[in-house]
Amino acid sequence: MTGGGAPRVALGLVGAGQVGRAFLGQILAQREALAATGRMSLEVVAVARSRQMVLTKGTDGDATGALDLDLELDLDALAQHVRAQAAAMGGIAVLVDSTASASLPDAYAAWLESGIHIITPNKQAGAGPLERWDAIQDAAQRGGTRFRGEATVGAGLPVLSTLRSLRETGDEILSIEGVLSGSLAYLLDAWSRGEAFSEGLRKAAALGYLEPDPREDLSGRDVVRKMVILARGAGHRLEASAATVQGLVPDILTTGSVEDFWQHMDVLDAGVEQILTGVREGSASVDRCVIRFVGSLSRDGTVAVGPRALPLSHPFAGLSGTGNAIAFTTRRYNETPLMIQGPGAGPDVTASGMFSDLLEVVAAARTS
Ligand SMILES: NC(=O)c1ccc[n+]([C@@H]2O[C@H](COP(=O)([O-])OP(=O)(O)OC[C@H]3O[C@@H](n4cnc5c(N)ncnc54)[C@H](OP(=O)(O)O)[C@@H]3O)[C@@H](O)[C@H]2O)c1
């Protein structure tokens, strides 16, 4: 596989949006350094978007050569091409899913079993149906391949790798708490500084922090997905439907179009005010608390997501803006939890989480 030099890697990228493009930029910028230090000799052999794909021509693994441009997207053909190029190089096949597609993960098990490693920032597999998740794990085992999704939680922050190493070194996870939504952190920060919630929402939209339908953020669904991924990483067999979630969308606004939603900001403000005031007043120290949107996993595997009033001494109280934070309380990190904190969204940091997955996958494949 190494041919005496750096291991050769044939990489296919599905999804060339904000994150996919940032990832491509980062790996190409480091390509020479990776080869020079013997880490890997990398060829990008396929790139796809929702309708088209570009493949390198031929089967000799020489991606600097001619390209088949503007082919209609055919994922089977793309996977076959990546596998064939890797085989021709005597190297490793890696596919990166940088979409948010719910259906693409249906193909992961077959790809993994056929010898392709998968890296993704897409939460759909890690938080989707357990049956599919189990099939992905089994297929990776059978295929001797790896599935990695570091960037699915906390973007580039080393959250899942830390969780894995805690467990692999024999520690026991007692609980995990996290502020895992940059957009909700921003909105609650603005609200707690006295801004109307809808005003913060408009600013967040203008800054590009929100999903096209802001209810995806406000409902807490995205945080539930991240908590399910963490719970599974901690060894619990959890479906997203088992999580308890308190979102910030008033019932009356849960249906209807996105345009309708934006036209009822008065209803949103009144509804959110009621929810958050209730949370604050339920706190032991009403005047000395801050509200954060928190996901928590208990030792028994239960997940709860929603706004929480935290004392000013809480490690999450000092967060501002879109910052993420994750606290692992374990048998070893007991009195003071192990904290990871930093920006939890943005194409560059997300891509760097995927890049570390790539380095890990290649290093592991080299020694196996
Ligand atoms: N942005 C962040 O800060 C961030 C942070 C953490 C995780 N993530 C995750 O990263 C992933 C990508 O996010 P993004 O912001 O880069 O999204 P994006 O800008 O919307 O890009 C998505 C890309 O996927 C392509 N695509 C969609 N469905 C596809 C399909 N079925 N087959 C092939 N290609 C498909 C799109 O094709 P077209 O170009 O043809 O539309 C587009 O190129 C998502 O799972 C997201 O949740 C993002």
Ligand as a Chemical Component Dictionary entry (heavy atoms), coordinates in Angstrom:
data_LIG
# 
_chem_comp.id                   LIG 
_chem_comp.type                 NON-POLYMER 
_chem_comp.pdbx_formal_charge   0 
_chem_comp.three_letter_code    LIG 
# 
loop_
_chem_comp_atom.comp_id 
_chem_comp_atom.atom_id 
_chem_comp_atom.alt_atom_id 
_chem_comp_atom.type_symbol 
_chem_comp_atom.charge 
_chem_comp_atom.model_Cartn_x 
_chem_comp_atom.model_Cartn_y 
_chem_comp_atom.model_Cartn_z 
_chem_comp_atom.pdbx_ordinal 
LIG N1  N1  N 0  -21.544 25.196 7.255  1  
LIG C1  C1  C 0  -21.143 24.858 8.488  2  
LIG O1  O1  O 0  -20.656 25.682 9.272  3  
LIG C2  C2  C 0  -21.248 23.415 8.942  4  
LIG C3  C3  C 0  -20.797 23.044 10.218 5  
LIG C4  C4  C 0  -20.849 21.694 10.605 6  
LIG C5  C5  C 0  -21.384 20.756 9.736  7  
LIG N2  N2  N 1  -21.852 21.161 8.516  8  
LIG C6  C6  C 0  -22.413 20.163 7.619  9  
LIG O2  O2  O 0  -21.650 20.109 6.435  10 
LIG C7  C7  C 0  -22.465 19.659 5.356  11 
LIG C8  C8  C 0  -22.321 20.607 4.171  12 
LIG O3  O3  O 0  -22.711 21.896 4.579  13 
LIG P1  P1  P 0  -22.533 23.165 3.605  14 
LIG O4  O4  O 0  -22.708 24.344 4.478  15 
LIG O5  O5  O -1 -21.296 23.015 2.799  16 
LIG O6  O6  O 0  -23.810 22.985 2.653  17 
LIG P2  P2  P 0  -24.040 23.643 1.207  18 
LIG O7  O7  O 0  -23.207 24.854 1.034  19 
LIG O8  O8  O 0  -25.522 23.713 1.046  20 
LIG O9  O9  O 0  -23.465 22.540 0.192  21 
LIG C9  C9  C 0  -24.057 21.289 0.013  22 
LIG C10 C10 C 0  -23.449 20.637 -1.217 23 
LIG O10 O10 O 0  -23.976 19.327 -1.320 24 
LIG C11 C11 C 0  -24.462 19.122 -2.669 25 
LIG N3  N3  N 0  -25.533 18.133 -2.581 26 
LIG C12 C12 C 0  -26.709 18.229 -1.923 27 
LIG N4  N4  N 0  -27.398 17.071 -2.040 28 
LIG C13 C13 C 0  -26.628 16.233 -2.779 29 
LIG C14 C14 C 0  -26.783 14.901 -3.237 30 
LIG N5  N5  N 0  -27.861 14.179 -2.948 31 
LIG N6  N6  N 0  -25.782 14.354 -3.976 32 
LIG C15 C15 C 0  -24.679 15.063 -4.286 33 
LIG N7  N7  N 0  -24.465 16.337 -3.861 34 
LIG C16 C16 C 0  -25.427 16.911 -3.127 35 
LIG C17 C17 C 0  -24.901 20.476 -3.123 36 
LIG O11 O11 O 0  -24.955 20.488 -4.540 37 
LIG P3  P3  P 0  -25.264 21.818 -5.403 38 
LIG O12 O12 O 0  -23.996 22.595 -5.370 39 
LIG O13 O13 O 0  -25.564 21.258 -6.763 40 
LIG O14 O14 O 0  -26.428 22.477 -4.736 41 
LIG C18 C18 C 0  -23.794 21.358 -2.537 42 
LIG O15 O15 O 0  -22.654 21.334 -3.379 43 
LIG C19 C19 C 0  -23.897 19.569 5.912  44 
LIG O16 O16 O 0  -24.165 18.239 6.315  45 
LIG C20 C20 C 0  -23.829 20.468 7.147  46 
LIG O17 O17 O 0  -24.772 20.116 8.144  47 
LIG C21 C21 C 0  -21.792 22.456 8.099  48 
# 
loop_
_chem_comp_bond.comp_id 
_chem_comp_bond.atom_id_1 
_chem_comp_bond.atom_id_2 
_chem_comp_bond.value_order 
_chem_comp_bond.pdbx_ordinal 
LIG N1  C1  SING 1  
LIG C1  O1  DOUB 2  
LIG C1  C2  SING 3  
LIG C2  C3  SING 4  
LIG C2  C21 DOUB 5  
LIG C3  C4  DOUB 6  
LIG C4  C5  SING 7  
LIG C5  N2  DOUB 8  
LIG N2  C6  SING 9  
LIG N2  C21 SING 10 
LIG C6  O2  SING 11 
LIG C6  C20 SING 12 
LIG O2  C7  SING 13 
LIG C7  C8  SING 14 
LIG C7  C19 SING 15 
LIG C8  O3  SING 16 
LIG O3  P1  SING 17 
LIG P1  O4  DOUB 18 
LIG P1  O5  SING 19 
LIG P1  O6  SING 20 
LIG O6  P2  SING 21 
LIG P2  O7  DOUB 22 
LIG P2  O8  SING 23 
LIG P2  O9  SING 24 
LIG O9  C9  SING 25 
LIG C9  C10 SING 26 
LIG C10 O10 SING 27 
LIG C10 C18 SING 28 
LIG O10 C11 SING 29 
LIG C11 N3  SING 30 
LIG C11 C17 SING 31 
LIG N3  C12 SING 32 
LIG N3  C16 SING 33 
LIG C12 N4  DOUB 34 
LIG N4  C13 SING 35 
LIG C13 C14 SING 36 
LIG C13 C16 DOUB 37 
LIG C14 N5  SING 38 
LIG C14 N6  DOUB 39 
LIG N6  C15 SING 40 
LIG C15 N7  DOUB 41 
LIG N7  C16 SING 42 
LIG C17 O11 SING 43 
LIG C17 C18 SING 44 
LIG O11 P3  SING 45 
LIG P3  O12 DOUB 46 
LIG P3  O13 SING 47 
LIG P3  O14 SING 48 
LIG C18 O15 SING 49 
LIG C19 O16 SING 50 
LIG C19 C20 SING 51 
LIG C20 O17 SING 52 
# 
